[in-house]
Amino acid sequence: MNRETTRRGVLAAALVASVAGLSLSAASDLLEQFAPLSGDAWDAAGREHPDRVDNPYGEATVRIDDEGVPHVEADDERAAYFAIGYLHGFDRAFQLDLQRRQMRGELSAIFGVIALESDEFHARMDFVGAAEATWETVKETHAGSLIEPYSEGVNAAVENHRLPLEFELLGYDPDPWTPVETLLMEKQISWGLTGNFRALRRELIETQLEADLIDALYPDRMDHDVPILRTESEHVDDLGELRGVRGRGEAENDDQTAATDRRERVHSSGSTAASDSTSTSSSTDSNSTSTADEPDTTLLEWLSQFESPPGVGSNSWVVSGENTENGTPILANDPHLELMTPPLWYEQHIDTPETDVRGVTFPGVPFVIIGANQVGAWGVTNVGADVLDCYTYEIDDEAERYRYEGEWREFDLEERELVVSGGENRTFTVRKTVHGPLLEREGQHVGVSWTGLTATRTTQAVYELGVSEGVDDALEAARKFDLPTQNLLYADSDGRTLYVATGQLPIRHVDGEVVDGNRVFDGSAGEGEWGGFTPYGRSTWDGFVPFDERPTAIDPTVVATANQRVVDDPEHYVGVAYAAPYRGRRIYDVLDEATDANEATDVKFHKRLQTDTRDERAVDLVPDLLAIGHSAIDAGLAADPETLEDALEILEGWDYRMDRDSHGALLFARWIEHYREAVLDPLFEDTDLDEGYYPNDWVVTTLPEDSPVFANRSRAELLVTALEEAVSELEDEEWETYGDWNTTAPIGHPLGGEAAFLNYDERQRDGSRATVDNYRVERSVGASWRMVVEPGGDGWGILPGGNSGDYFSPHYDDQFARWADGTYKPMALEADGETSIQFDEPEREFYGTDDDGGEDRAFGRPDDPGGAE
């Protein structure tokens, strides 16, 4: 039975079962909005790539290999990127439209009232205004000249083919794609990595918990010795030329001073806001209201739905040719992002006179973001830098003006109407200040500055990486990488390597003094402003950290990034939102062991490391648990000594690896969750703080017995009790191995709750949130792309799904099983399949037809009024 027949059978079964086959989720009644399940849905199964496509920019040849990866060859870059746009539009049309609707605040027009809160947030942030400002800058560049044909290619595919199944089910057609939409994708990617309201959260926490608990649960810096740039004497020589790093003692003193200042603000005012600062106008002004809102969960609960999700991270590392078998550097990267159907990434290969570049990009973005060309290879992970600040204001009674530096200013106002399918349209007022948007909810408000709300050059930087010819070019491209803040690793075939922290880093001032950004600022007093930042315009970045003062290592021997802090002693404040060091520690341990032994590593070595399942939490905790557990049995304190003894025996024989067939991994995974709950739940039960405010695993598991967290409680008893509860849970759920619990079930299609057949088949998985082979079943986060590359040579990668978003395509999920099993496929330089598309420049206006011979559509050159624009 061929794949199309199988998929038709699955769809038929769902349709024959009527509504029951497309069961409603508890969250919505979306199914009622589906178009009639008629022949239109069946027609979506007949979508096929054409043999020939009209290309107004010239000839291009596309060969699609057996993995569904397109290989585009053209003499003119514009012709190549028109073809790439066409392929994105054909393979990922619904994903493209869903992304841009989310960022524009236009989901309600399709999904109804359930999307209103999302639409209001995105409309108030005005990401579109920022994308428009970015396009005004980018369109003047060479990269901009390629975004235009890309956009035309997307539209050509959408206009000249049957729409994918999702459009048929929902009963609507997408709007044309524009260059602004491509820049809007840059904003979406960046917001997903850096958009958080950490300062607001901290402010609320400090009104809910005692100071000693705050210091224990939310340290300003996690106490570990594995930053990205290891400047200790035994490692500093491995880093090559260093920039943006200063003396250890100076940084430690600054950390202590900042912590002391924060505690003094908290204890004196109950808030981290600088409440003692005043403007030149007094509060006796009859038009003024209170200086700032008190912390309130209503506003934060709304905002938290749209933050960068916790736990999003990545791994990357590079080793120089001194440490490889063939004398060429090896670079590895696996970004840990939300896992979904279809995957976030799209793999492509483009061969033009300018470059021969392969790798992955986000649908909607024409250029390879992570990948390799004929000379170099590059990858990125998230820095966790602090690039969003919150501000409070005095606002007048009519909410038309706000106080700023002693004067009343009018808000920049815009009335917005949200179209609501099946309901009444929603109208509200968008307000902006000199800092950026004002976000409002039920009487609460906060101003926001975010580095993405201005014209940015990241798209140029990404293009320039693709045509780079070595480390020097990559370093110059990184200058334009304005957002998001990323750990960029690069290696070239000449043996050179590079680490640089990209992205604009704000410098804040209060009363003339440079301060960190982990606080809420008094916007009316002009605190914490970013010099040279123009929201929704073109910024000079004058008040930001100069590029040459950002953490950088030129020609390092070994560098590994896993979202841990960048360096112990940065020359400038970077941020505090770093990951627990477990992954970083494990990667460095493995690399150090190899380099110390003068072992020449090869690609297989780095693939094994990228899929390593050893959980460093277990390394730290299990020996302690075993000792305490046996002591409890010996002292007669165990509720069920025999059961506890069995559990301890399982953990004693376990190798700390989170493998799907392991019972020890299952027991540990459930034990650590019960232990977290036992430690934290009682502390938070009388607060307004939910689990989203809980500290990370490193903080919880390194708490000493005498910590105030264990006041009137015993850490030892909590450890043992949690193990007994985990054993009981395993018996109740009848789980035998780790893979019984750790499955891919949470990975779903946006419509998967209503049309479950769109989801991938459920599979068991290895890995945890603390392992290098990263998979977080509780959040559907993991390796969204794995890549290992020898610069100038071969590369290997894998997607968590398939390259096509078309449900009926053989490439919808053909990589999913291999991804789940930790295997790879070649990042081929040649297409080995037979599918090919010829893009030709028309001599005259071309009239294309639908796949089914339907209505003709005119399609000509871009300057032709009858052409597709």
Number of C-alpha atoms within 10 A of each C-alpha: 5 7 11 15 12 12 18 15 12 14 19 14 14 18 15 10 12 12 14 11 18 20 17 18 14 8 9 14 15 17 19 11 15 17 15 13 14 11 9 17 20 14 16 21 20 16 20 13 17 13 11 13 23 24 28 26 21 18 21 27 21 25 21 22 17 15 22 24 25 28 24 27 22 20 15 16 22 23 27 31 29 29 37 29 27 25 25 30 29 28 29 22 26 20 22 22 20 16 18 21 20 18 23 22 26 25 26 25 19 19 20 21 21 15 17 21 17 21 23 24 23 19 24 21 25 20 25 23 20 25 28 20 21 27 24 16 16 23 16 10 13 12 19 19 16 21 28 22 29 32 29 27 31 28 25 29 22 24 22 21 22 22 25 24 22 21 20 22 20 19 16 13 13 16 10 16 24 19 23 24 25 25 27 26 22 23 26 19 15 20 22 17 25 26 23 23 21 21 21 24 20 20 21 22 20 19 20 16 15 12 15 12 16 17 13 17 19 17 14 16 14 17 12 14 13 25 22 25 28 19 21 11 8 8 13 14 15 18 21 16 13 21 17 20 21 17 12 13 10 11 18 13 11 12 17 12 12 16 16 12 12 17 19 14 17 18 14 11 14 17 24 25 23 19 17 9 14 16 18 11 15 10 14 8 9 9 14 18 17 11 19 20 13 15 19 16 16 12 18 16 13 15 18 16 12 17 16 17 19 14 20 22 27 27 28 28 30 29 25 23 23 18 22 21 14 13 17 23 31 31 31 29 28 29 24 26 23 20 24 19 23 29 28 20 20 26 26 26 28 26 22 18 11 13 16 18 27 28 29 25 19 21 25 31 26 27 30 23 22 25 31 34 26 22 22 31 36 30 27 27 26 27 31 25 26 26 23 21 29 26 27 25 25 24 24 19 12 7 12 14 21 22 22 22 15 14 13 18 16 17 18 16 12 12 9 14 15 19 21 20 15 13 11 11 15 14 12 13 14 21 22 21 21 18 21 25 24 22 20 19 14 7 8 16 20 20 23 22 24 22 31 26 29 24 27 30 23 25 25 20 22 24 19 20 29 29 22 25 18 23 26 15 13 28 22 14 22 24 18 20 23 22 24 28 25 24 28 25 27 30 33 29 22 17 20 22 33 28 30 26 27 28 25 26 27 30 21 21 18 17 11 9 8 13 16 19 24 24 22 26 27 27 27 24 25 23 21 26 22 21 16 14 25 19 23 21 19 18 16 12 18 13 17 17 19 15 19 11 15 23 25 26 23 19 21 23 23 26 25 28 32 33 27 29 29 26 19 22 23 20 18 21 21 25 19 20 20 20 25 22 25 24 30 26 22 22 23 19 13 14 24 15 11 16 18 9 9 12 15 15 21 17 19 10 14 22 19 14 18 25 20 23 24 24 25 20 20 22 14 13 15 18 13 13 18 19 12 17 25 18 14 18 17 11 9 11 14 20 13 11 17 11 14 21 16 12 20 21 13 15 21 14 9 17 15 20 20 29 23 21 16 19 21 24 28 24 23 26 19 19 22 21 14 20 22 19 16 16 21 17 14 11 16 16 10 10 12 13 18 11 10 10 14 18 15 15 18 17 16 18 15 14 16 12 13 11 14 17 22 17 10 7 13 13 21 16 15 18 23 24 19 21 25 20 15 23 19 13 16 17 11 9 10 11 15 16 19 25 22 18 20 24 21 20 15 18 24 22 21 17 19 18 20 23 21 18 20 25 21 23 14 14 15 19 27 26 26 24 23 26 25 30 27 27 27 25 19 11 17 18 25 26 28 23 26 26 30 29 27 26 27 18 16 15 25 19 24 27 28 27 28 26 30 27 26 25 23 22 21 18 20 22 24 19 20 21 19 16 22 20 14 18 16 18 16 14 23 19 18 12 20 12 14 9 16 19 18 18 25 17 18 17 10 10 15 20 13 20 15 14 16 11 8 12 11 12 17 16 24 23 20 16 10 11 11 14 18 18 20
